[in-house]
Amino acid sequence: MNYEFHTAAEAEHLESVAYYESRQPGLGASYLAEFESAMENVCQAPHRYPVERRPDIRRATLQRFPYTILYREVGEVVQVLAVAHQRRRPEYWLGRL
């Protein structure tokens, strides 16, 4: 299974990469590597992660960085709805459903 971004989710994801890279060279790459690893796990077994909002929105949490990936399955694709910072604006992404 592959994944694709909601347009707004891709923008916030790329902003996070740029932010971490600006803070320390190589940190953006570390964030990106952790995100890619998490998405590889999600794509292998999307139902393994807990439901965030019924009926089908699930969440996967990054370990090193304070972000939660909110996603759902759409056919044979995992759609990333948000890459949400865990301490900011809860549920702001609901308008993307």
C-alpha positions as CSV (number, residue, x, y, z in Angstrom):
1,M,0.0,0.0,0.0
2,N,1.2,3.5,-0.7
3,Y,0.3,6.9,0.8
4,E,-0.6,10.3,-0.5
5,F,-1.0,13.7,1.3
6,H,-4.0,15.9,1.6
7,T,-2.7,19.1,0.1
8,A,-2.7,21.0,3.4
9,A,-1.1,18.0,5.2
10,E,1.8,18.0,2.7
11,A,2.3,21.7,3.2
12,E,2.5,21.4,7.0
13,H,4.8,18.4,6.7
14,L,7.2,20.3,4.4
15,E,7.1,23.3,6.8
16,S,8.2,21.0,9.6
17,V,11.1,19.6,7.6
18,A,12.2,23.2,6.8
19,Y,11.8,24.3,10.4
20,Y,13.9,21.5,11.9
21,E,16.5,21.9,9.3
22,S,16.7,25.7,10.0
23,R,17.2,24.9,13.7
24,Q,20.1,22.5,13.2
25,P,21.5,21.1,10.0
26,G,20.5,17.5,9.6
27,L,17.6,17.7,12.0
28,G,15.1,18.1,9.2
29,A,16.5,15.0,7.6
30,S,16.1,13.2,10.9
31,Y,12.5,14.3,11.1
32,L,11.9,13.2,7.5
33,A,13.5,9.8,8.1
34,E,11.3,9.2,11.2
35,F,8.2,10.3,9.3
36,E,9.0,7.9,6.4
37,S,9.6,5.0,8.8
38,A,6.3,5.7,10.5
39,M,4.5,5.8,7.1
40,E,6.1,2.6,6.0
41,N,4.7,0.9,9.2
42,V,1.3,2.5,8.6
43,C,1.2,1.3,5.0
44,Q,2.1,-2.2,6.0
45,A,-0.7,-2.5,8.6
46,P,-3.0,0.6,8.7
47,H,-5.5,-1.1,11.1
48,R,-2.8,-1.6,13.7
49,Y,-3.1,2.0,14.9
50,P,-5.9,3.4,17.1
51,V,-8.9,5.2,15.8
52,E,-8.8,8.9,16.5
53,R,-12.2,9.8,15.1
54,R,-14.9,7.3,14.0
55,P,-15.4,5.7,11.7
56,D,-12.1,5.6,10.0
57,I,-9.6,8.3,11.0
58,R,-6.5,6.7,12.6
59,R,-3.4,8.1,14.2
60,A,0.3,7.2,14.3
61,T,2.6,9.1,16.6
62,L,6.3,9.9,15.9
63,Q,8.7,9.0,18.7
64,R,11.4,11.6,18.6
65,F,9.3,14.5,17.3
66,P,6.0,15.8,18.8
67,Y,3.8,15.0,15.8
68,T,0.9,12.8,15.1
69,I,0.0,11.5,11.7
70,L,-3.7,11.4,11.1
71,Y,-4.8,9.3,8.2
72,R,-7.5,7.1,6.6
73,E,-7.6,4.4,4.0
74,V,-9.2,5.4,0.7
75,G,-9.3,2.3,-1.4
76,E,-5.8,1.0,-1.7
77,V,-4.1,4.2,-0.6
78,V,-3.4,5.7,2.9
79,Q,-4.5,9.4,2.8
80,V,-2.5,11.5,5.2
81,L,-5.0,14.2,6.5
82,A,-2.6,16.0,8.9
83,V,0.8,15.9,10.3
84,A,-0.3,17.6,13.5
85,H,1.9,19.1,16.3
86,Q,0.8,17.5,19.5
87,R,0.7,20.7,21.5
88,R,-1.0,23.0,19.0
89,R,-4.6,23.5,17.7
90,P,-6.3,20.2,18.5
91,E,-8.6,18.9,15.8
92,Y,-7.9,21.8,13.4
93,W,-7.7,19.3,10.6
94,L,-11.4,18.2,10.8
95,G,-12.2,20.6,7.9
96,R,-10.2,18.3,5.7
97,L,-12.6,15.4,5.9
